[in-house]
Amino acid sequence: ITFLFSTHDARVVKKARRVITIEDGKVVSDETR
């Protein structure tokens, strides 16, 4: 199962296996943990 959501909460980001950062509508990083 895949969940996609947006957050600015660092506590939530820390629990994610993958974090994709988007700035001005463009992907600026794609991090797998």
C-alpha distance matrix in Angstrom:
0.0 3.8 6.7 10.1 13.3 16.8 19.0 22.4 22.0 22.4 21.3 17.7 17.9 19.0 15.8 13.5 12.8 13.5 16.0 17.4 20.7 22.3 26.0 28.1 25.3 25.0 22.5 24.7 22.4 19.1 18.7 16.5 17.3
3.8 0.0 3.8 6.6 10.0 13.5 15.8 19.2 19.3 19.8 19.2 15.5 15.2 16.8 14.1 11.3 10.9 10.8 12.8 13.8 17.1 18.5 22.2 24.3 21.6 21.2 18.8 21.1 19.0 15.9 15.9 14.2 15.5
6.7 3.8 0.0 3.8 6.6 10.2 12.5 16.0 16.2 17.2 16.6 12.8 13.0 15.2 12.7 10.1 11.0 10.7 11.8 12.7 15.5 16.8 20.3 22.3 19.8 20.0 17.9 20.1 18.3 15.7 15.8 14.8 15.9
10.1 6.6 3.8 0.0 3.8 7.1 10.1 13.7 14.6 15.9 16.1 12.4 12.0 14.9 13.3 10.4 11.6 10.2 10.1 10.2 12.5 13.3 16.7 18.6 16.1 16.5 14.8 17.1 15.9 13.7 14.5 14.4 16.0
13.3 10.0 6.6 3.8 0.0 3.8 6.7 10.4 11.5 13.4 13.9 10.4 10.4 13.8 12.8 10.6 12.8 11.5 10.3 10.5 11.7 12.3 15.3 17.1 15.2 16.2 14.8 16.9 16.0 14.6 15.3 15.8 17.0
16.8 13.5 10.2 7.1 3.8 0.0 3.8 7.2 9.2 11.4 12.8 9.8 9.5 13.2 13.3 11.4 14.0 12.3 10.0 9.7 9.7 10.1 12.5 14.4 13.2 14.4 13.4 15.0 14.6 14.1 15.0 16.3 17.4
19.0 15.8 12.5 10.1 6.7 3.8 0.0 3.8 5.4 8.0 9.6 7.4 7.5 11.2 11.9 11.0 14.2 13.0 10.4 11.0 10.4 11.4 13.2 15.5 15.2 16.3 15.1 15.9 15.3 15.1 15.3 16.7 17.2
22.4 19.2 16.0 13.7 10.4 7.2 3.8 0.0 3.8 6.2 8.9 8.2 7.9 11.1 12.9 12.7 15.9 14.7 11.6 12.2 10.6 11.6 12.6 15.1 15.7 16.7 15.7 15.6 15.3 15.9 15.9 17.8 17.9
22.0 19.3 16.2 14.6 11.5 9.2 5.4 3.8 0.0 3.8 5.4 5.5 6.5 9.0 10.7 11.5 15.1 14.8 12.4 14.0 13.0 14.8 16.1 18.8 19.2 20.0 18.6 18.3 17.3 17.4 16.6 17.9 17.2
22.4 19.8 17.2 15.9 13.4 11.4 8.0 6.2 3.8 0.0 3.8 5.4 5.0 6.2 9.0 10.2 13.4 13.4 11.2 13.4 12.6 15.1 16.5 19.7 20.3 20.4 18.4 17.5 15.9 16.0 14.5 15.8 14.7
21.3 19.2 16.6 16.1 13.9 12.8 9.6 8.9 5.4 3.8 0.0 3.8 5.5 5.4 7.0 9.4 12.9 13.9 12.6 15.4 15.4 18.1 19.9 23.0 23.3 23.4 21.2 20.6 18.6 18.1 16.1 16.5 14.8
17.7 15.5 12.8 12.4 10.4 9.8 7.4 8.2 5.5 5.4 3.8 0.0 3.8 5.4 5.5 6.9 10.7 11.5 10.5 13.2 13.8 16.3 18.6 21.6 21.3 21.5 19.3 19.3 17.3 16.2 14.7 14.8 13.6
17.9 15.2 13.0 12.0 10.4 9.5 7.5 7.9 6.5 5.0 5.5 3.8 0.0 3.8 5.4 5.4 8.7 8.7 7.1 10.0 10.6 13.6 16.0 19.4 19.1 18.7 16.2 15.9 13.7 12.7 11.0 11.6 10.8
19.0 16.8 15.2 14.9 13.8 13.2 11.2 11.1 9.0 6.2 5.4 5.4 3.8 0.0 3.8 5.7 8.3 9.6 9.1 12.5 13.4 16.7 19.1 22.6 22.4 21.7 18.9 18.1 15.4 14.2 11.6 11.5 9.4
15.8 14.1 12.7 13.3 12.8 13.3 11.9 12.9 10.7 9.0 7.0 5.5 5.4 3.8 0.0 3.8 6.7 9.0 9.7 13.3 15.0 18.2 21.0 24.4 23.7 23.0 20.1 19.9 17.1 15.2 12.6 11.5 9.5
13.5 11.3 10.1 10.4 10.6 11.4 11.0 12.7 11.5 10.2 9.4 6.9 5.4 5.7 3.8 0.0 3.8 5.4 6.5 10.1 12.4 15.6 18.7 22.0 20.9 20.1 17.0 17.2 14.3 12.0 9.8 8.7 7.7
12.8 10.9 11.0 11.6 12.8 14.0 14.2 15.9 15.1 13.4 12.9 10.7 8.7 8.3 6.7 3.8 0.0 3.8 6.9 10.2 13.2 16.5 19.9 23.2 21.8 20.4 17.0 17.2 13.9 10.8 8.3 5.9 5.1
13.5 10.8 10.7 10.2 11.5 12.3 13.0 14.7 14.8 13.4 13.9 11.5 8.7 9.6 9.0 5.4 3.8 0.0 3.8 6.7 9.9 13.1 16.6 19.8 18.3 16.7 13.3 13.6 10.4 7.3 5.6 4.4 6.0
16.0 12.8 11.8 10.1 10.3 10.0 10.4 11.6 12.4 11.2 12.6 10.5 7.1 9.1 9.7 6.5 6.9 3.8 0.0 3.8 6.4 9.7 13.0 16.4 15.3 13.9 10.6 10.8 7.9 5.9 5.1 6.5 8.2
17.4 13.8 12.7 10.2 10.5 9.7 11.0 12.2 14.0 13.4 15.4 13.2 10.0 12.5 13.3 10.1 10.2 6.7 3.8 0.0 3.8 6.5 10.1 13.2 11.8 10.2 6.9 7.7 5.7 4.4 6.2 8.7 11.2
20.7 17.1 15.5 12.5 11.7 9.7 10.4 10.6 13.0 12.6 15.4 13.8 10.6 13.4 15.0 12.4 13.2 9.9 6.4 3.8 0.0 3.8 6.7 10.2 9.8 8.4 5.8 5.7 5.2 6.4 8.4 11.6 13.7
22.3 18.5 16.8 13.3 12.3 10.1 11.4 11.6 14.8 15.1 18.1 16.3 13.6 16.7 18.2 15.6 16.5 13.1 9.7 6.5 3.8 0.0 3.8 6.7 6.0 5.3 4.4 5.6 7.3 9.1 11.8 14.9 17.3
26.0 22.2 20.3 16.7 15.3 12.5 13.2 12.6 16.1 16.5 19.9 18.6 16.0 19.1 21.0 18.7 19.9 16.6 13.0 10.1 6.7 3.8 0.0 3.8 5.4 5.4 6.5 6.5 9.3 12.0 14.7 18.1 20.3
28.1 24.3 22.3 18.6 17.1 14.4 15.5 15.1 18.8 19.7 23.0 21.6 19.4 22.6 24.4 22.0 23.2 19.8 16.4 13.2 10.2 6.7 3.8 0.0 3.8 5.6 8.5 9.3 12.6 15.2 18.1 21.4 23.9
25.3 21.6 19.8 16.1 15.2 13.2 15.2 15.7 19.2 20.3 23.3 21.3 19.1 22.4 23.7 20.9 21.8 18.3 15.3 11.8 9.8 6.0 5.4 3.8 0.0 3.8 6.9 9.2 12.1 14.0 17.2 20.2 23.0
25.0 21.2 20.0 16.5 16.2 14.4 16.3 16.7 20.0 20.4 23.4 21.5 18.7 21.7 23.0 20.1 20.4 16.7 13.9 10.2 8.4 5.3 5.4 5.6 3.8 0.0 3.8 6.1 9.2 11.2 14.8 17.9 20.9
22.5 18.8 17.9 14.8 14.8 13.4 15.1 15.7 18.6 18.4 21.2 19.3 16.2 18.9 20.1 17.0 17.0 13.3 10.6 6.9 5.8 4.4 6.5 8.5 6.9 3.8 0.0 3.8 5.8 7.4 11.0 14.1 17.2
24.7 21.1 20.1 17.1 16.9 15.0 15.9 15.6 18.3 17.5 20.6 19.3 15.9 18.1 19.9 17.2 17.2 13.6 10.8 7.7 5.7 5.6 6.5 9.3 9.2 6.1 3.8 0.0 3.8 7.2 10.1 13.7 16.4
22.4 19.0 18.3 15.9 16.0 14.6 15.3 15.3 17.3 15.9 18.6 17.3 13.7 15.4 17.1 14.3 13.9 10.4 7.9 5.7 5.2 7.3 9.3 12.6 12.1 9.2 5.8 3.8 0.0 3.8 6.3 10.0 12.7
19.1 15.9 15.7 13.7 14.6 14.1 15.1 15.9 17.4 16.0 18.1 16.2 12.7 14.2 15.2 12.0 10.8 7.3 5.9 4.4 6.4 9.1 12.0 15.2 14.0 11.2 7.4 7.2 3.8 0.0 3.8 6.8 10.0
18.7 15.9 15.8 14.5 15.3 15.0 15.3 15.9 16.6 14.5 16.1 14.7 11.0 11.6 12.6 9.8 8.3 5.6 5.1 6.2 8.4 11.8 14.7 18.1 17.2 14.8 11.0 10.1 6.3 3.8 0.0 3.8 6.4
16.5 14.2 14.8 14.4 15.8 16.3 16.7 17.8 17.9 15.8 16.5 14.8 11.6 11.5 11.5 8.7 5.9 4.4 6.5 8.7 11.6 14.9 18.1 21.4 20.2 17.9 14.1 13.7 10.0 6.8 3.8 0.0 3.8
17.3 15.5 15.9 16.0 17.0 17.4 17.2 17.9 17.2 14.7 14.8 13.6 10.8 9.4 9.5 7.7 5.1 6.0 8.2 11.2 13.7 17.3 20.3 23.9 23.0 20.9 17.2 16.4 12.7 10.0 6.4 3.8 0.0
